[in-house]
Amino acid sequence: MRVEEVTRKFSLNVEEVESGYYKVLTPKKISLLDFKDCFDRCILIYKDLEDVLDKHHCVIDKKGVLYYFTPFLDDEHSKISSIAKADGITKYYYKGYNHDFKEDNGIDSIFLKGEMP
């Protein structure tokens, strides 16, 4: 999907702060899983619903408050993190998604070949 379609689907008011990088002007609670599935790959900057910064807090992947996103991966330079920090956001979650990535499951093939005791 295109950015315009996704923002309309989730009723998000966004501003393109740099080419390909979007700030959500009125951050709101959304399903992060549904949002990320609209793009082949993307990076999200978000906070937990209750603003809890705890790796064991289970709701963070399902629902959260979206602040920034980009519909491509920029893992190498983490430009989106720099944009968020420059805007004053210091405590947030950063998550990248790549739906083209297929994890190679070599363990199953090892067991099938009987190479492990």
MODELLER restraints for C-alpha pairs under 7 A, 6 or more apart:
rsr = mdl.restraints
at = mdl.atoms
rsr.add(forms.Gaussian(group=physical.xy_distance, feature=features.Distance(at['CA:1:A'], at['CA:38:A']), mean=5.72, stdev=0.5))
rsr.add(forms.Gaussian(group=physical.xy_distance, feature=features.Distance(at['CA:1:A'], at['CA:39:A']), mean=6.03, stdev=0.5))
rsr.add(forms.Gaussian(group=physical.xy_distance, feature=features.Distance(at['CA:6:A'], at['CA:38:A']), mean=6.75, stdev=0.5))
rsr.add(forms.Gaussian(group=physical.xy_distance, feature=features.Distance(at['CA:7:A'], at['CA:13:A']), mean=6.98, stdev=0.5))
rsr.add(forms.Gaussian(group=physical.xy_distance, feature=features.Distance(at['CA:12:A'], at['CA:24:A']), mean=6.64, stdev=0.5))
rsr.add(forms.Gaussian(group=physical.xy_distance, feature=features.Distance(at['CA:13:A'], at['CA:24:A']), mean=5.95, stdev=0.5))
rsr.add(forms.Gaussian(group=physical.xy_distance, feature=features.Distance(at['CA:13:A'], at['CA:25:A']), mean=5.61, stdev=0.5))
rsr.add(forms.Gaussian(group=physical.xy_distance, feature=features.Distance(at['CA:13:A'], at['CA:26:A']), mean=6.27, stdev=0.5))
rsr.add(forms.Gaussian(group=physical.xy_distance, feature=features.Distance(at['CA:14:A'], at['CA:22:A']), mean=6.22, stdev=0.5))
rsr.add(forms.Gaussian(group=physical.xy_distance, feature=features.Distance(at['CA:14:A'], at['CA:23:A']), mean=5.47, stdev=0.5))
rsr.add(forms.Gaussian(group=physical.xy_distance, feature=features.Distance(at['CA:14:A'], at['CA:24:A']), mean=4.45, stdev=0.5))
rsr.add(forms.Gaussian(group=physical.xy_distance, feature=features.Distance(at['CA:14:A'], at['CA:25:A']), mean=5.32, stdev=0.5))
rsr.add(forms.Gaussian(group=physical.xy_distance, feature=features.Distance(at['CA:15:A'], at['CA:22:A']), mean=5.54, stdev=0.5))
rsr.add(forms.Gaussian(group=physical.xy_distance, feature=features.Distance(at['CA:15:A'], at['CA:23:A']), mean=5.28, stdev=0.5))
rsr.add(forms.Gaussian(group=physical.xy_distance, feature=features.Distance(at['CA:15:A'], at['CA:24:A']), mean=6.58, stdev=0.5))
rsr.add(forms.Gaussian(group=physical.xy_distance, feature=features.Distance(at['CA:15:A'], at['CA:25:A']), mean=6.73, stdev=0.5))
rsr.add(forms.Gaussian(group=physical.xy_distance, feature=features.Distance(at['CA:16:A'], at['CA:22:A']), mean=4.42, stdev=0.5))
rsr.add(forms.Gaussian(group=physical.xy_distance, feature=features.Distance(at['CA:16:A'], at['CA:23:A']), mean=6.34, stdev=0.5))
rsr.add(forms.Gaussian(group=physical.xy_distance, feature=features.Distance(at['CA:17:A'], at['CA:23:A']), mean=6.43, stdev=0.5))
rsr.add(forms.Gaussian(group=physical.xy_distance, feature=features.Distance(at['CA:20:A'], at['CA:70:A']), mean=5.85, stdev=0.5))
rsr.add(forms.Gaussian(group=physical.xy_distance, feature=features.Distance(at['CA:21:A'], at['CA:69:A']), mean=6.17, stdev=0.5))
rsr.add(forms.Gaussian(group=physical.xy_distance, feature=features.Distance(at['CA:21:A'], at['CA:70:A']), mean=4.82, stdev=0.5))
rsr.add(forms.Gaussian(group=physical.xy_distance, feature=features.Distance(at['CA:21:A'], at['CA:80:A']), mean=6.97, stdev=0.5))
rsr.add(forms.Gaussian(group=physical.xy_distance, feature=features.Distance(at['CA:22:A'], at['CA:68:A']), mean=5.53, stdev=0.5))
rsr.add(forms.Gaussian(group=physical.xy_distance, feature=features.Distance(at['CA:22:A'], at['CA:69:A']), mean=5.41, stdev=0.5))
rsr.add(forms.Gaussian(group=physical.xy_distance, feature=features.Distance(at['CA:22:A'], at['CA:70:A']), mean=6.12, stdev=0.5))
rsr.add(forms.Gaussian(group=physical.xy_distance, feature=features.Distance(at['CA:23:A'], at['CA:67:A']), mean=5.93, stdev=0.5))
rsr.add(forms.Gaussian(group=physical.xy_distance, feature=features.Distance(at['CA:23:A'], at['CA:68:A']), mean=4.51, stdev=0.5))
rsr.add(forms.Gaussian(group=physical.xy_distance, feature=features.Distance(at['CA:23:A'], at['CA:69:A']), mean=6.78, stdev=0.5))
rsr.add(forms.Gaussian(group=physical.xy_distance, feature=features.Distance(at['CA:24:A'], at['CA:66:A']), mean=6.90, stdev=0.5))
rsr.add(forms.Gaussian(group=physical.xy_distance, feature=features.Distance(at['CA:24:A'], at['CA:67:A']), mean=5.06, stdev=0.5))
rsr.add(forms.Gaussian(group=physical.xy_distance, feature=features.Distance(at['CA:24:A'], at['CA:68:A']), mean=5.80, stdev=0.5))
rsr.add(forms.Gaussian(group=physical.xy_distance, feature=features.Distance(at['CA:27:A'], at['CA:65:A']), mean=5.97, stdev=0.5))
rsr.add(forms.Gaussian(group=physical.xy_distance, feature=features.Distance(at['CA:27:A'], at['CA:66:A']), mean=5.71, stdev=0.5))
rsr.add(forms.Gaussian(group=physical.xy_distance, feature=features.Distance(at['CA:27:A'], at['CA:67:A']), mean=5.62, stdev=0.5))
rsr.add(forms.Gaussian(group=physical.xy_distance, feature=features.Distance(at['CA:28:A'], at['CA:65:A']), mean=5.11, stdev=0.5))
rsr.add(forms.Gaussian(group=physical.xy_distance, feature=features.Distance(at['CA:28:A'], at['CA:66:A']), mean=6.43, stdev=0.5))
rsr.add(forms.Gaussian(group=physical.xy_distance, feature=features.Distance(at['CA:29:A'], at['CA:49:A']), mean=6.86, stdev=0.5))
rsr.add(forms.Gaussian(group=physical.xy_distance, feature=features.Distance(at['CA:29:A'], at['CA:63:A']), mean=6.62, stdev=0.5))
rsr.add(forms.Gaussian(group=physical.xy_distance, feature=features.Distance(at['CA:29:A'], at['CA:64:A']), mean=5.30, stdev=0.5))
rsr.add(forms.Gaussian(group=physical.xy_distance, feature=features.Distance(at['CA:29:A'], at['CA:65:A']), mean=4.47, stdev=0.5))
rsr.add(forms.Gaussian(group=physical.xy_distance, feature=features.Distance(at['CA:29:A'], at['CA:66:A']), mean=6.96, stdev=0.5))
rsr.add(forms.Gaussian(group=physical.xy_distance, feature=features.Distance(at['CA:30:A'], at['CA:63:A']), mean=5.59, stdev=0.5))
rsr.add(forms.Gaussian(group=physical.xy_distance, feature=features.Distance(at['CA:30:A'], at['CA:64:A']), mean=5.85, stdev=0.5))
rsr.add(forms.Gaussian(group=physical.xy_distance, feature=features.Distance(at['CA:30:A'], at['CA:65:A']), mean=6.29, stdev=0.5))
rsr.add(forms.Gaussian(group=physical.xy_distance, feature=features.Distance(at['CA:31:A'], at['CA:62:A']), mean=5.67, stdev=0.5))
rsr.add(forms.Gaussian(group=physical.xy_distance, feature=features.Distance(at['CA:31:A'], at['CA:63:A']), mean=4.45, stdev=0.5))
rsr.add(forms.Gaussian(group=physical.xy_distance, feature=features.Distance(at['CA:31:A'], at['CA:64:A']), mean=6.65, stdev=0.5))
rsr.add(forms.Gaussian(group=physical.xy_distance, feature=features.Distance(at['CA:32:A'], at['CA:61:A']), mean=6.33, stdev=0.5))
rsr.add(forms.Gaussian(group=physical.xy_distance, feature=features.Distance(at['CA:32:A'], at['CA:62:A']), mean=5.59, stdev=0.5))
rsr.add(forms.Gaussian(group=physical.xy_distance, feature=features.Distance(at['CA:32:A'], at['CA:63:A']), mean=5.39, stdev=0.5))
rsr.add(forms.Gaussian(group=physical.xy_distance, feature=features.Distance(at['CA:32:A'], at['CA:64:A']), mean=6.37, stdev=0.5))
rsr.add(forms.Gaussian(group=physical.xy_distance, feature=features.Distance(at['CA:33:A'], at['CA:61:A']), mean=6.79, stdev=0.5))
rsr.add(forms.Gaussian(group=physical.xy_distance, feature=features.Distance(at['CA:33:A'], at['CA:62:A']), mean=5.71, stdev=0.5))
rsr.add(forms.Gaussian(group=physical.xy_distance, feature=features.Distance(at['CA:36:A'], at['CA:42:A']), mean=6.67, stdev=0.5))
rsr.add(forms.Gaussian(group=physical.xy_distance, feature=features.Distance(at['CA:39:A'], at['CA:71:A']), mean=6.34, stdev=0.5))
rsr.add(forms.Gaussian(group=physical.xy_distance, feature=features.Distance(at['CA:40:A'], at['CA:98:A']), mean=6.20, stdev=0.5))
rsr.add(forms.Gaussian(group=physical.xy_distance, feature=features.Distance(at['CA:40:A'], at['CA:99:A']), mean=5.36, stdev=0.5))
rsr.add(forms.Gaussian(group=physical.xy_distance, feature=features.Distance(at['CA:40:A'], at['CA:100:A']), mean=6.89, stdev=0.5))
rsr.add(forms.Gaussian(group=physical.xy_distance, feature=features.Distance(at['CA:41:A'], at['CA:71:A']), mean=5.99, stdev=0.5))
rsr.add(forms.Gaussian(group=physical.xy_distance, feature=features.Distance(at['CA:41:A'], at['CA:72:A']), mean=5.30, stdev=0.5))
rsr.add(forms.Gaussian(group=physical.xy_distance, feature=features.Distance(at['CA:41:A'], at['CA:73:A']), mean=6.37, stdev=0.5))
rsr.add(forms.Gaussian(group=physical.xy_distance, feature=features.Distance(at['CA:41:A'], at['CA:97:A']), mean=5.14, stdev=0.5))
rsr.add(forms.Gaussian(group=physical.xy_distance, feature=features.Distance(at['CA:41:A'], at['CA:98:A']), mean=4.26, stdev=0.5))
rsr.add(forms.Gaussian(group=physical.xy_distance, feature=features.Distance(at['CA:41:A'], at['CA:99:A']), mean=5.94, stdev=0.5))
rsr.add(forms.Gaussian(group=physical.xy_distance, feature=features.Distance(at['CA:42:A'], at['CA:70:A']), mean=5.51, stdev=0.5))
rsr.add(forms.Gaussian(group=physical.xy_distance, feature=features.Distance(at['CA:42:A'], at['CA:71:A']), mean=4.24, stdev=0.5))
rsr.add(forms.Gaussian(group=physical.xy_distance, feature=features.Distance(at['CA:42:A'], at['CA:72:A']), mean=4.59, stdev=0.5))
rsr.add(forms.Gaussian(group=physical.xy_distance, feature=features.Distance(at['CA:42:A'], at['CA:73:A']), mean=5.60, stdev=0.5))
rsr.add(forms.Gaussian(group=physical.xy_distance, feature=features.Distance(at['CA:42:A'], at['CA:96:A']), mean=5.76, stdev=0.5))
rsr.add(forms.Gaussian(group=physical.xy_distance, feature=features.Distance(at['CA:42:A'], at['CA:97:A']), mean=5.32, stdev=0.5))
rsr.add(forms.Gaussian(group=physical.xy_distance, feature=features.Distance(at['CA:42:A'], at['CA:98:A']), mean=6.77, stdev=0.5))
rsr.add(forms.Gaussian(group=physical.xy_distance, feature=features.Distance(at['CA:43:A'], at['CA:69:A']), mean=5.49, stdev=0.5))
rsr.add(forms.Gaussian(group=physical.xy_distance, feature=features.Distance(at['CA:43:A'], at['CA:70:A']), mean=5.41, stdev=0.5))
rsr.add(forms.Gaussian(group=physical.xy_distance, feature=features.Distance(at['CA:43:A'], at['CA:71:A']), mean=6.65, stdev=0.5))
rsr.add(forms.Gaussian(group=physical.xy_distance, feature=features.Distance(at['CA:43:A'], at['CA:72:A']), mean=6.70, stdev=0.5))
rsr.add(forms.Gaussian(group=physical.xy_distance, feature=features.Distance(at['CA:43:A'], at['CA:73:A']), mean=6.12, stdev=0.5))
rsr.add(forms.Gaussian(group=physical.xy_distance, feature=features.Distance(at['CA:43:A'], at['CA:95:A']), mean=5.58, stdev=0.5))
rsr.add(forms.Gaussian(group=physical.xy_distance, feature=features.Distance(at['CA:43:A'], at['CA:96:A']), mean=4.21, stdev=0.5))
rsr.add(forms.Gaussian(group=physical.xy_distance, feature=features.Distance(at['CA:43:A'], at['CA:97:A']), mean=6.25, stdev=0.5))
rsr.add(forms.Gaussian(group=physical.xy_distance, feature=features.Distance(at['CA:44:A'], at['CA:68:A']), mean=5.98, stdev=0.5))
rsr.add(forms.Gaussian(group=physical.xy_distance, feature=features.Distance(at['CA:44:A'], at['CA:69:A']), mean=4.54, stdev=0.5))
rsr.add(forms.Gaussian(group=physical.xy_distance, feature=features.Distance(at['CA:44:A'], at['CA:70:A']), mean=6.89, stdev=0.5))
rsr.add(forms.Gaussian(group=physical.xy_distance, feature=features.Distance(at['CA:44:A'], at['CA:94:A']), mean=5.78, stdev=0.5))
rsr.add(forms.Gaussian(group=physical.xy_distance, feature=features.Distance(at['CA:44:A'], at['CA:95:A']), mean=5.33, stdev=0.5))
rsr.add(forms.Gaussian(group=physical.xy_distance, feature=features.Distance(at['CA:44:A'], at['CA:96:A']), mean=6.42, stdev=0.5))
rsr.add(forms.Gaussian(group=physical.xy_distance, feature=features.Distance(at['CA:45:A'], at['CA:66:A']), mean=6.26, stdev=0.5))
rsr.add(forms.Gaussian(group=physical.xy_distance, feature=features.Distance(at['CA:45:A'], at['CA:67:A']), mean=5.69, stdev=0.5))
rsr.add(forms.Gaussian(group=physical.xy_distance, feature=features.Distance(at['CA:45:A'], at['CA:68:A']), mean=4.98, stdev=0.5))
rsr.add(forms.Gaussian(group=physical.xy_distance, feature=features.Distance(at['CA:45:A'], at['CA:69:A']), mean=6.09, stdev=0.5))
rsr.add(forms.Gaussian(group=physical.xy_distance, feature=features.Distance(at['CA:45:A'], at['CA:92:A']), mean=6.53, stdev=0.5))
rsr.add(forms.Gaussian(group=physical.xy_distance, feature=features.Distance(at['CA:45:A'], at['CA:93:A']), mean=5.65, stdev=0.5))
rsr.add(forms.Gaussian(group=physical.xy_distance, feature=features.Distance(at['CA:45:A'], at['CA:94:A']), mean=4.79, stdev=0.5))
rsr.add(forms.Gaussian(group=physical.xy_distance, feature=features.Distance(at['CA:45:A'], at['CA:95:A']), mean=6.75, stdev=0.5))
rsr.add(forms.Gaussian(group=physical.xy_distance, feature=features.Distance(at['CA:46:A'], at['CA:64:A']), mean=6.42, stdev=0.5))
rsr.add(forms.Gaussian(group=physical.xy_distance, feature=features.Distance(at['CA:46:A'], at['CA:65:A']), mean=5.42, stdev=0.5))
rsr.add(forms.Gaussian(group=physical.xy_distance, feature=features.Distance(at['CA:46:A'], at['CA:66:A']), mean=4.42, stdev=0.5))
rsr.add(forms.Gaussian(group=physical.xy_distance, feature=features.Distance(at['CA:46:A'], at['CA:67:A']), mean=5.35, stdev=0.5))
rsr.add(forms.Gaussian(group=physical.xy_distance, feature=features.Distance(at['CA:46:A'], at['CA:68:A']), mean=6.97, stdev=0.5))
rsr.add(forms.Gaussian(group=physical.xy_distance, feature=features.Distance(at['CA:46:A'], at['CA:92:A']), mean=5.70, stdev=0.5))
rsr.add(forms.Gaussian(group=physical.xy_distance, feature=features.Distance(at['CA:46:A'], at['CA:93:A']), mean=5.26, stdev=0.5))
rsr.add(forms.Gaussian(group=physical.xy_distance, feature=features.Distance(at['CA:46:A'], at['CA:94:A']), mean=6.69, stdev=0.5))
rsr.add(forms.Gaussian(group=physical.xy_distance, feature=features.Distance(at['CA:47:A'], at['CA:64:A']), mean=5.80, stdev=0.5))
rsr.add(forms.Gaussian(group=physical.xy_distance, feature=features.Distance(at['CA:47:A'], at['CA:65:A']), mean=5.24, stdev=0.5))
rsr.add(forms.Gaussian(group=physical.xy_distance, feature=features.Distance(at['CA:47:A'], at['CA:66:A']), mean=6.69, stdev=0.5))
rsr.add(forms.Gaussian(group=physical.xy_distance, feature=features.Distance(at['CA:47:A'], at['CA:92:A']), mean=5.13, stdev=0.5))
rsr.add(forms.Gaussian(group=physical.xy_distance, feature=features.Distance(at['CA:47:A'], at['CA:93:A']), mean=5.86, stdev=0.5))
rsr.add(forms.Gaussian(group=physical.xy_distance, feature=features.Distance(at['CA:48:A'], at['CA:60:A']), mean=5.23, stdev=0.5))
rsr.add(forms.Gaussian(group=physical.xy_distance, feature=features.Distance(at['CA:48:A'], at['CA:64:A']), mean=4.79, stdev=0.5))
rsr.add(forms.Gaussian(group=physical.xy_distance, feature=features.Distance(at['CA:48:A'], at['CA:65:A']), mean=6.22, stdev=0.5))
rsr.add(forms.Gaussian(group=physical.xy_distance, feature=features.Distance(at['CA:49:A'], at['CA:63:A']), mean=6.86, stdev=0.5))
rsr.add(forms.Gaussian(group=physical.xy_distance, feature=features.Distance(at['CA:49:A'], at['CA:64:A']), mean=4.90, stdev=0.5))
rsr.add(forms.Gaussian(group=physical.xy_distance, feature=features.Distance(at['CA:49:A'], at['CA:65:A']), mean=6.08, stdev=0.5))
rsr.add(forms.Gaussian(group=physical.xy_distance, feature=features.Distance(at['CA:73:A'], at['CA:96:A']), mean=6.76, stdev=0.5))
rsr.add(forms.Gaussian(group=physical.xy_distance, feature=features.Distance(at['CA:110:A'], at['CA:116:A']), mean=6.73, stdev=0.5))
